[in-house]
Amino acid sequence: MKIVGLTGGIGSGKTTVAKFFAENNNVAIYIADVEAKKLMNSSGIIKQKLINNFGENSYKDNILNRKYIADIVFKDKEKLSELNAIVHPEVKKHFQEFVNKNNDKDYIIYENAILFESKSSLNCDIIITVYADLDTKINRVIARDSSTKKEVLNRMKNQWNDQKKMFQSNYIIYNEKLDDTKSQVSKIHSILTLNT
């Protein structure tokens, strides 16, 4: 069974692409960001470390205070590294359990915005990068998160640029028009399941 890394810059439309892959019932989808958020609320290990590193305000009524954490880490690369060092090992363990549970599937899509930056790419057999032009990405994030352009650009600075990702990928999906995106997903799925 193959592990297929799915990545792309913020606003590129990775989740949309993952949903298209999910339409095939012989594929399992793991969205690292969603699972990380769940773990930050449910894992006692993560909670304790976040409070130790970022203070009592990290949680409000026992729920992760995302705005408080985001305000710290997206302005300070060292703090972002600290956060990742706390969360990533737990996500990695959780993903391994997910793989074990889904070993009857043809392949698993591991969607992660920072696949290369977190070195998770090393655990993938195939890598797909989702690409959209800069203005499209900025507009999508502003619409989705009610962020300002400045906030979006700040978050982008903490990710590898598209060219660097694309250069190290097996496939690139250009996600501008949904019909085109869907047919690209369909082609890649056919290739990935050719020998299974």
MARBA-3410 file (N, C-alpha, C, O; in Angstrom, 1 decimal):
196
0.8,-1.2,0.0,0.0,0.0,0.0,0.9,1.3,0.0,1.8,1.4,0.7 ~ 0.5,2.2,-0.8,1.3,3.4,-1.0,0.8,4.5,-0.1,-0.4,4.7,0.2 ~ 1.7,5.3,0.4,1.4,6.6,1.1,1.6,7.7,0.1,2.7,7.9,-0.4 ~ 0.6,8.5,-0.2,0.7,9.5,-1.1,0.6,10.9,-0.4,-0.5,11.2,0.1 ~ 1.6,11.6,-0.4,1.7,12.9,0.3,1.0,13.9,-0.6,1.3,14.0,-1.8
0.1,14.7,-0.1,-0.6,15.8,-0.8,-0.3,17.1,-0.1,-0.7,17.3,1.0 ~ 0.3,18.0,-0.9,0.7,19.3,-0.2,0.4,20.4,-1.2,-0.1,20.2,-2.3 ~ 0.7,21.6,-0.7,0.5,22.8,-1.5,0.4,24.0,-0.6,0.1,23.8,0.6 ~ 0.6,25.2,-1.1,0.6,26.4,-0.2,-0.8,26.6,0.3,-1.8,26.1,-0.2 ~ -0.8,27.5,1.3,-2.1,27.9,1.9,-3.0,28.5,0.8,-2.6,29.3,0.1
-4.3,28.0,0.8,-5.2,28.5,-0.2,-5.1,27.9,-1.6,-5.8,28.3,-2.5 ~ -4.2,26.9,-1.7,-4.1,26.2,-3.1,-5.3,25.3,-3.4,-5.5,25.0,-4.5 ~ -6.0,24.9,-2.3,-7.1,24.0,-2.5,-6.9,22.5,-2.2,-7.5,21.7,-2.9 ~ -5.9,22.3,-1.3,-5.6,20.9,-1.0,-6.8,20.1,-0.5,-7.0,18.9,-0.9 ~ -7.6,20.7,0.3,-8.8,20.0,0.9,-9.8,19.6,-0.2,-10.4,18.5,-0.2
-10.0,20.5,-1.2,-10.9,20.2,-2.3,-10.3,19.0,-3.1,-11.1,18.1,-3.4 ~ -9.0,19.0,-3.3,-8.4,17.9,-4.1,-8.5,16.6,-3.3,-8.8,15.6,-3.9 ~ -8.3,16.7,-2.0,-8.5,15.5,-1.1,-9.9,15.0,-1.2,-10.1,13.7,-1.2 ~ -10.9,15.9,-1.3,-12.3,15.4,-1.4,-12.5,14.7,-2.7,-13.3,13.7,-2.7 ~ -11.9,15.1,-3.7,-12.0,14.4,-5.0,-11.4,13.0,-5.0,-12.0,12.1,-5.5
-10.3,12.9,-4.3,-9.7,11.6,-4.1,-10.6,10.7,-3.3,-10.7,9.5,-3.5 ~ -11.2,11.3,-2.3,-12.1,10.6,-1.3,-13.3,10.0,-2.0,-14.0,9.1,-1.5 ~ -13.6,10.4,-3.2,-14.8,9.9,-3.9,-14.5,8.4,-4.4,-15.4,7.7,-4.8 ~ -13.2,8.0,-4.4,-12.9,6.6,-4.7,-12.9,5.8,-3.4,-12.2,6.2,-2.4 ~ -13.7,4.8,-3.3,-13.8,4.1,-2.0,-12.6,3.2,-1.7,-12.6,2.6,-0.6
-11.6,3.1,-2.6,-10.4,2.2,-2.3,-9.3,3.1,-1.8,-8.1,2.7,-1.8 ~ -9.6,4.3,-1.3,-8.6,5.3,-0.9,-9.0,5.8,0.5,-10.2,6.1,0.8 ~ -8.0,6.0,1.4,-8.3,6.6,2.7,-7.6,7.9,2.8,-6.5,8.1,2.2 ~ -8.2,8.9,3.4,-7.7,10.3,3.4,-7.4,10.7,4.9,-8.2,10.5,5.8 ~ -6.2,11.2,5.1,-5.8,11.7,6.4,-5.4,13.2,6.2,-4.5,13.5,5.5
-6.2,14.1,6.9,-5.9,15.5,6.8,-5.1,15.9,8.0,-5.7,16.0,9.1 ~ -3.8,16.1,7.9,-3.0,16.3,9.1,-3.4,17.5,9.9,-3.4,17.4,11.1 ~ -3.8,18.6,9.3,-4.2,19.8,10.0,-5.4,19.6,10.9,-5.4,20.0,12.0 ~ -6.4,18.9,10.3,-7.6,18.6,11.0,-7.3,17.7,12.2,-7.8,17.9,13.3 ~ -6.5,16.7,12.0,-6.2,15.7,13.1,-5.3,16.4,14.1,-5.5,16.1,15.3
-4.4,17.2,13.7,-3.6,18.0,14.7,-4.4,18.8,15.6,-4.2,18.9,16.8 ~ -5.4,19.5,15.0,-6.3,20.4,15.8,-7.1,19.5,16.8,-7.2,19.9,18.0 ~ -7.6,18.3,16.4,-8.3,17.4,17.3,-7.3,17.0,18.4,-7.7,17.0,19.6 ~ -6.1,16.6,18.1,-5.2,16.1,19.1,-4.8,17.2,20.0,-4.5,17.0,21.2 ~ -4.7,18.5,19.6,-4.3,19.6,20.5,-5.4,19.8,21.5,-5.1,20.4,22.6
-6.6,19.3,21.2,-7.7,19.4,22.2,-7.9,18.2,23.1,-8.4,18.2,24.2 ~ -7.4,17.0,22.5,-7.7,15.7,23.2,-6.5,15.1,23.9,-6.6,14.4,24.8 ~ -5.3,15.5,23.4,-4.1,14.9,24.0,-3.5,15.6,25.2,-3.2,16.8,25.1 ~ -3.5,14.9,26.3,-3.0,15.5,27.6,-1.5,15.9,27.4,-1.1,16.9,28.0 ~ -0.7,15.1,26.6,0.7,15.3,26.4,0.9,16.7,25.8,1.7,17.5,26.2
0.1,16.9,24.6,0.2,18.1,23.9,-0.2,19.3,24.8,0.5,20.3,24.8 ~ -1.4,19.2,25.4,-1.9,20.2,26.3,-0.8,20.7,27.3,-0.6,21.9,27.4 ~ -0.3,19.8,28.0,0.7,20.1,29.0,1.9,20.9,28.5,2.4,21.9,29.0 ~ 2.4,20.4,27.3,3.6,21.0,26.7,3.3,22.4,26.2,4.1,23.3,26.3 ~ 2.1,22.6,25.6,1.7,23.9,25.1,1.6,24.9,26.2,2.0,26.0,26.1
1.0,24.5,27.3,0.8,25.4,28.5,2.2,25.7,29.0,2.5,26.9,29.3 ~ 3.1,24.7,29.1,4.5,25.0,29.6,5.2,25.9,28.7,6.0,26.8,29.2 ~ 5.0,25.8,27.4,5.8,26.6,26.4,5.2,28.0,26.1,5.9,29.0,25.8 ~ 3.8,28.0,26.1,3.1,29.2,25.6,2.3,29.9,26.7,1.7,31.0,26.4 ~ 2.2,29.3,27.8,1.5,29.9,28.9,0.0,29.4,29.1,-0.5,28.7,28.2
-0.6,29.8,30.2,-1.9,29.3,30.6,-3.0,29.7,29.5,-4.0,29.1,29.4 ~ -2.7,30.9,28.8,-3.7,31.3,27.8,-3.9,30.4,26.6,-4.7,30.7,25.8 ~ -3.0,29.4,26.5,-3.1,28.5,25.4,-4.4,27.8,25.3,-4.8,27.4,24.2 ~ -5.1,27.6,26.4,-6.4,27.0,26.5,-7.4,27.9,27.2,-7.1,28.5,28.2 ~ -8.6,27.9,26.6,-9.7,28.7,27.2,-10.8,27.7,27.5,-11.3,27.1,26.5
-11.2,27.5,28.7,-12.3,26.5,29.0,-11.9,25.2,28.5,-12.8,24.4,27.9 ~ -10.7,24.8,28.6,-10.1,23.5,28.2,-10.1,23.3,26.7,-9.9,22.1,26.2 ~ -10.3,24.3,25.9,-10.3,24.3,24.4,-9.1,25.1,24.0,-8.9,26.2,24.5 ~ -8.4,24.6,23.0,-7.3,25.3,22.4,-7.6,26.7,22.0,-8.6,26.9,21.3 ~ -6.9,27.7,22.5,-7.1,29.1,22.1,-6.3,29.4,20.8,-5.1,29.9,20.9
-6.9,29.0,19.7,-6.2,29.1,18.4,-5.6,30.5,18.1,-4.5,30.6,17.6 ~ -6.5,31.5,18.3,-6.1,32.8,17.9,-4.8,33.2,18.7,-3.9,33.8,18.2 ~ -4.8,32.9,20.0,-3.7,33.3,20.9,-2.4,32.6,20.4,-1.4,33.3,20.3 ~ -2.5,31.3,20.1,-1.3,30.6,19.6,-0.9,31.1,18.2,0.3,31.4,18.0 ~ -1.8,31.3,17.3,-1.5,31.8,15.9,-0.8,33.1,16.0,0.1,33.4,15.3
-1.3,34.0,16.9,-0.7,35.4,17.0,0.7,35.3,17.4,1.6,36.1,17.0 ~ 1.1,34.3,18.2,2.5,34.1,18.6,3.3,33.5,17.5,4.4,34.0,17.1 ~ 2.9,32.3,17.0,3.7,31.5,16.1,3.9,32.1,14.7,4.9,31.9,14.1 ~ 2.9,32.8,14.2,3.1,33.3,12.8,3.9,34.6,12.7,4.2,35.1,11.6 ~ 4.3,35.1,13.9,5.2,36.2,13.9,6.6,35.9,14.3,7.5,36.7,14.3
6.8,34.6,14.7,8.1,34.2,15.3,8.4,32.8,14.9,7.8,31.8,15.4 ~ 9.4,32.7,14.0,9.7,31.3,13.4,10.2,30.3,14.5,9.9,29.1,14.4 ~ 10.9,30.8,15.5,11.3,29.9,16.6,10.2,29.3,17.4,10.1,28.2,17.7 ~ 9.2,30.2,17.6,8.0,29.7,18.3,7.2,28.7,17.5,6.6,27.8,18.0 ~ 7.2,29.0,16.2,6.5,28.0,15.3,7.2,26.7,15.3,6.5,25.6,15.3
8.5,26.7,15.3,9.3,25.5,15.4,9.0,24.7,16.7,8.8,23.5,16.7 ~ 8.9,25.5,17.8,8.5,24.9,19.1,7.2,24.2,19.0,7.0,23.1,19.5 ~ 6.2,24.9,18.4,4.8,24.3,18.3,4.9,23.0,17.5,4.3,22.0,17.9 ~ 5.6,23.1,16.4,5.7,21.9,15.5,6.4,20.7,16.2,6.0,19.6,16.1 ~ 7.4,21.1,17.0,8.1,20.0,17.8,7.2,19.3,18.8,7.4,18.2,19.2
6.2,20.1,19.3,5.3,19.5,20.3,4.2,18.6,19.6,3.9,17.5,20.0 ~ 3.7,19.2,18.5,2.5,18.6,17.9,2.9,17.4,16.9,2.2,16.4,16.9 ~ 3.9,17.6,16.1,4.2,16.7,15.0,4.5,15.2,15.5,4.0,14.3,14.8 ~ 5.2,15.0,16.5,5.4,13.6,16.9,4.1,12.9,17.3,4.0,11.7,17.0 ~ 3.2,13.6,17.9,1.9,13.0,18.2,1.0,12.7,17.0,0.4,11.7,16.9
1.1,13.6,16.0,0.4,13.4,14.7,1.0,12.2,14.0,0.3,11.4,13.4 ~ 2.3,12.1,14.1,3.0,11.0,13.4,2.5,9.7,13.9,2.3,8.7,13.2 ~ 2.4,9.6,15.3,2.0,8.4,15.9,0.5,8.1,15.5,0.2,6.9,15.2 ~ -0.3,9.1,15.5,-1.7,9.0,15.2,-1.9,8.5,13.8,-2.7,7.7,13.5 ~ -1.0,9.1,12.9,-1.1,8.7,11.4,-0.7,7.2,11.3,-1.4,6.5,10.5
0.2,6.8,12.0,0.7,5.4,11.9,-0.5,4.4,12.3,-0.7,3.4,11.7 ~ -1.2,4.8,13.3,-2.4,4.0,13.7,-3.5,4.0,12.6,-4.1,3.0,12.3 ~ -3.6,5.2,11.9,-4.6,5.3,10.8,-4.2,4.4,9.7,-5.0,3.7,9.0 ~ -2.9,4.3,9.4,-2.3,3.5,8.3,-2.6,2.0,8.6,-3.1,1.3,7.8 ~ -2.4,1.6,9.9,-2.6,0.2,10.3,-4.1,-0.2,10.1,-4.4,-1.3,9.7
-5.0,0.8,10.4,-6.4,0.5,10.3,-6.9,0.5,8.9,-7.9,-0.2,8.6 ~ -6.2,1.1,8.0,-6.6,1.2,6.6,-5.7,0.5,5.6,-5.6,0.8,4.4 ~ -5.1,-0.6,6.1,-4.1,-1.3,5.2,-4.8,-2.1,4.1,-4.1,-2.8,3.3 ~ -6.1,-2.1,4.1,-6.8,-2.8,3.0,-7.0,-1.9,1.8,-7.5,-2.3,0.7 ~ -6.7,-0.6,1.9,-6.9,0.4,0.8,-5.8,0.3,-0.2,-4.7,-0.2,0.1
-6.1,0.8,-1.4,-5.0,0.8,-2.4,-3.9,1.8,-2.1,-2.7,1.6,-2.3 ~ -4.3,3.0,-1.6,-3.3,4.0,-1.1,-4.0,4.9,-0.1,-5.2,5.0,0.0 ~ -3.1,5.6,0.6,-3.6,6.6,1.6,-3.1,8.0,1.2,-1.9,8.2,0.9 ~ -4.0,8.9,1.1,-3.7,10.3,0.9,-3.4,10.9,2.2,-4.2,11.0,3.1 ~ -2.1,11.5,2.4,-1.7,12.2,3.6,-1.6,13.6,3.2,-0.6,14.1,2.7
-2.7,14.4,3.6,-2.7,15.8,3.2,-2.0,16.6,4.3,-2.5,16.6,5.5 ~ -1.0,17.4,3.9,-0.2,18.2,4.9,0.3,19.4,4.3,1.1,19.3,3.3 ~ 0.0,20.6,4.8,0.4,21.9,4.2,1.9,22.0,4.3,2.6,22.6,3.4 ~ 2.5,21.4,5.3,4.0,21.5,5.5,4.6,20.1,5.4,5.5,19.8,6.2 ~ 4.3,19.4,4.4,4.8,18.1,4.1,6.3,18.1,4.0,7.0,17.2,4.7
6.9,19.0,3.3,8.3,19.0,3.1,9.0,19.7,4.3,10.0,19.2,4.8 ~ 8.4,20.8,4.8,9.0,21.5,6.0,9.1,20.6,7.2,10.0,20.7,8.0 ~ 8.1,19.7,7.4,8.1,18.9,8.6,8.8,17.5,8.3,8.9,16.7,9.2 ~ 9.4,17.4,7.1,10.1,16.2,6.7,9.2,14.9,6.6,9.6,13.8,6.5 ~ 7.8,15.2,6.7,6.9,14.1,6.5,7.0,13.5,5.1,6.6,12.3,4.8
7.5,14.3,4.2,7.6,13.8,2.8,8.5,12.6,2.7,8.4,11.8,1.8 ~ 9.4,12.4,3.7,10.3,11.3,3.7,9.6,9.9,3.9,10.1,8.9,3.5 ~ 8.4,10.0,4.4,7.6,8.8,4.7,6.6,8.5,3.6,5.8,7.6,3.7 ~ 6.6,9.3,2.5,5.7,9.1,1.4,6.3,8.4,0.2,7.5,8.6,-0.1 ~ 5.5,7.6,-0.5,6.0,6.9,-1.7,5.9,7.8,-2.9,6.7,7.7,-3.8
4.8,8.6,-2.9,4.5,9.5,-4.0,4.1,10.9,-3.4,3.5,10.9,-2.3 ~ 4.5,12.0,-4.1,4.1,13.3,-3.6,3.4,14.1,-4.7,3.8,14.2,-5.9 ~ 2.2,14.7,-4.3,1.4,15.5,-5.2,1.4,16.9,-4.6,1.1,17.1,-3.4 ~ 1.7,17.9,-5.4,1.6,19.3,-5.0,0.4,20.0,-5.7,0.3,19.8,-7.0 ~ -0.4,20.6,-5.0,-1.5,21.4,-5.6,-1.1,22.8,-5.7,-0.6,23.5,-4.8
-1.3,23.3,-6.9,-0.8,24.7,-7.3,-2.0,25.6,-7.7,-2.9,25.2,-8.4 ~ -2.0,26.8,-7.2,-2.9,27.9,-7.7,-2.0,29.2,-7.7,-1.1,29.3,-6.9 ~ -2.4,30.1,-8.5,-1.6,31.4,-8.5,-1.8,32.2,-7.3,-2.8,32.0,-6.5 ~ -0.9,33.1,-7.0,-0.8,33.8,-5.7,-2.1,34.5,-5.4,-2.6,34.4,-4.3 ~ -2.7,35.3,-6.4,-3.9,36.1,-6.1,-5.0,35.1,-5.8,-5.8,35.4,-4.9
-5.1,34.0,-6.5,-6.2,33.1,-6.2,-6.1,32.6,-4.8,-7.1,32.5,-4.1 ~ -4.9,32.2,-4.4,-4.7,31.7,-3.0,-5.0,32.7,-2.0,-5.7,32.4,-1.0 ~ -4.5,33.9,-2.1,-4.8,35.0,-1.2,-6.3,35.2,-1.0,-6.8,35.3,0.1 ~ -7.0,35.3,-2.2,-8.5,35.6,-2.1,-9.2,34.4,-1.5,-10.2,34.6,-0.8 ~ -8.8,33.2,-1.7,-9.4,32.0,-1.1,-9.3,32.1,0.4,-10.3,31.8,1.1
-8.1,32.4,0.9,-7.9,32.4,2.3,-8.6,33.5,3.0,-9.2,33.3,4.1 ~ -8.6,34.7,2.4,-9.4,35.8,2.9,-10.9,35.5,3.0,-11.5,35.7,4.1 ~ -11.4,34.8,2.0,-12.8,34.4,2.0,-13.1,33.4,3.0,-14.2,33.4,3.7 ~ -12.2,32.4,3.2,-12.4,31.3,4.1,-12.2,31.7,5.6,-13.0,31.3,6.4 ~ -11.2,32.4,5.9,-10.8,32.7,7.3,-11.1,34.1,7.8,-10.8,34.4,8.9
-11.7,34.9,6.9,-11.8,36.4,7.2,-10.5,37.0,7.6,-10.4,37.9,8.5 ~ -9.4,36.5,7.0,-8.0,37.0,7.3,-7.8,38.3,6.5,-8.5,38.6,5.6 ~ -6.8,39.1,6.9,-6.4,40.2,6.1,-5.3,39.7,5.2,-4.7,38.6,5.4 ~ -5.1,40.5,4.1,-4.0,40.1,3.1,-2.7,39.9,3.8,-1.9,39.0,3.5 ~ -2.4,40.9,4.8,-1.1,40.8,5.5,-1.0,39.5,6.3,0.1,38.9,6.3
-2.1,39.1,7.0,-2.0,37.9,7.7,-1.7,36.7,6.8,-1.0,35.8,7.2 ~ -2.4,36.7,5.7,-2.2,35.5,4.7,-0.7,35.5,4.3,-0.1,34.4,4.2 ~ -0.2,36.7,3.9,1.2,36.7,3.4,2.2,36.3,4.5,3.2,35.7,4.3 ~ 1.9,36.7,5.8,2.7,36.2,6.9,2.7,34.7,7.0,3.8,34.1,7.3 ~ 1.6,34.1,6.9,1.5,32.6,7.0,2.2,32.0,5.8,2.9,31.0,5.9
2.2,32.6,4.6,2.8,32.1,3.4,4.4,32.1,3.6,5.1,31.2,3.1 ~ 4.8,33.1,4.3,6.3,33.2,4.5,6.9,32.1,5.3,8.0,31.7,5.2 ~ 6.0,31.4,6.1,6.5,30.2,6.9,6.4,28.9,6.1,6.7,27.9,6.6 ~ 6.0,29.0,4.8,5.9,27.8,4.0,6.9,27.9,2.9,7.3,29.0,2.4 ~ 7.4,26.7,2.4,8.2,26.7,1.2,7.5,27.3,0.0,6.2,27.3,0.0
8.2,27.9,-0.9,7.5,28.4,-2.1,7.1,27.3,-3.0,7.6,26.2,-3.0 ~ 6.2,27.6,-3.9,5.6,26.6,-4.8,6.6,25.9,-5.6,6.5,24.7,-5.8 ~ 7.5,26.7,-6.2,8.5,26.1,-7.1,9.3,25.0,-6.4,9.6,23.9,-7.0 ~ 9.7,25.3,-5.2,10.5,24.3,-4.5,9.8,23.0,-4.2,10.3,21.9,-4.3 ~ 8.5,23.2,-3.9,7.6,22.0,-3.7,7.4,21.2,-5.0,7.6,20.0,-5.0
7.1,22.0,-6.0,6.8,21.3,-7.3,8.0,20.5,-7.8,7.9,19.5,-8.4 ~ 9.2,21.1,-7.6,10.4,20.5,-8.1,10.6,19.1,-7.5,11.2,18.2,-8.1 ~ 10.1,18.9,-6.2,10.3,17.7,-5.5,9.1,16.7,-5.5,9.0,15.8,-4.7 ~ 8.1,17.0,-6.4,6.9,16.3,-6.4,6.8,15.4,-7.7,7.5,15.6,-8.7 ~ 6.1,14.3,-7.5,5.8,13.4,-8.6,4.8,13.9,-9.6,4.8,13.7,-10.8
3.7,14.5,-9.0,2.6,15.1,-9.8,2.3,16.5,-9.3,2.5,16.8,-8.1 ~ 1.8,17.3,-10.2,1.3,18.7,-9.8,-0.1,18.8,-10.3,-0.4,18.5,-11.5 ~ -1.0,19.2,-9.5,-2.4,19.5,-9.9,-2.6,21.0,-9.9,-2.4,21.7,-8.9 ~ -3.0,21.5,-11.0,-3.3,22.9,-11.2,-4.7,23.1,-10.8,-5.6,22.7,-11.6 ~ -4.9,23.8,-9.7,-6.3,23.9,-9.2,-6.9,25.3,-9.4,-6.9,26.1,-8.4
-7.3,25.6,-10.6,-7.9,26.9,-10.9,-9.4,26.6,-11.2,-10.3,27.3,-10.6 ~ -9.7,25.7,-12.1,-11.1,25.4,-12.5,-11.4,24.0,-12.0,-10.6,23.0,-12.2 ~ -12.5,23.9,-11.3,-12.8,22.6,-10.6,-12.9,21.4,-11.5,-12.5,20.3,-11.2 ~ -13.5,21.6,-12.7,-13.6,20.5,-13.7,-12.3,19.9,-14.1,-12.1,18.7,-14.1 ~ -11.4,20.9,-14.3,-10.0,20.5,-14.7,-9.3,19.8,-13.6,-8.7,18.7,-13.7
-9.5,20.3,-12.4,-8.9,19.7,-11.2,-9.4,18.3,-11.0,-8.6,17.4,-10.8 ~ -10.7,18.1,-11.2,-11.3,16.8,-11.0,-10.7,15.8,-12.0,-10.4,14.6,-11.7 ~ -10.5,16.2,-13.3,-10.0,15.3,-14.3,-8.5,14.9,-14.0,-8.1,13.8,-14.3 ~ -7.8,15.9,-13.5,-6.4,15.6,-13.1,-6.3,14.6,-12.0,-5.5,13.7,-12.0 ~ -7.2,14.7,-11.0,-7.3,13.8,-9.9,-7.6,12.4,-10.4,-7.0,11.4,-10.0
-8.6,12.3,-11.3,-9.0,11.1,-11.9,-7.9,10.4,-12.6,-7.7,9.1,-12.5 ~ -7.1,11.1,-13.4,-5.9,10.6,-14.1,-4.9,10.0,-13.2,-4.4,8.9,-13.3 ~ -4.6,10.8,-12.1,-3.6,10.3,-11.1,-4.1,9.1,-10.4,-3.3,8.2,-10.2 ~ -5.3,9.1,-10.1,-5.9,7.9,-9.4,-5.8,6.7,-10.3,-5.4,5.6,-9.8 ~ -6.0,6.8,-11.5,-5.9,5.7,-12.5,-4.5,5.2,-12.5,-4.2,4.0,-12.5
-3.5,6.1,-12.5,-2.1,5.7,-12.5,-1.7,5.0,-11.2,-1.1,3.9,-11.2 ~ -2.2,5.5,-10.1,-1.8,5.0,-8.8,-2.4,3.6,-8.5,-1.9,2.8,-7.8 ~ -3.6,3.3,-9.2,-4.2,2.0,-9.0,-4.0,1.0,-10.1,-4.6,0.0,-10.2 ~ -3.1,1.4,-11.0,-2.8,0.6,-12.2,-2.4,-0.8,-11.9,-2.8,-1.8,-12.5 ~ -1.5,-0.9,-10.9,-0.8,-2.2,-10.6,-1.4,-2.8,-9.4,-0.8,-3.8,-8.9
-2.6,-2.3,-8.9,-3.1,-2.9,-7.7,-4.1,-4.0,-8.0,-4.7,-4.6,-7.1
END
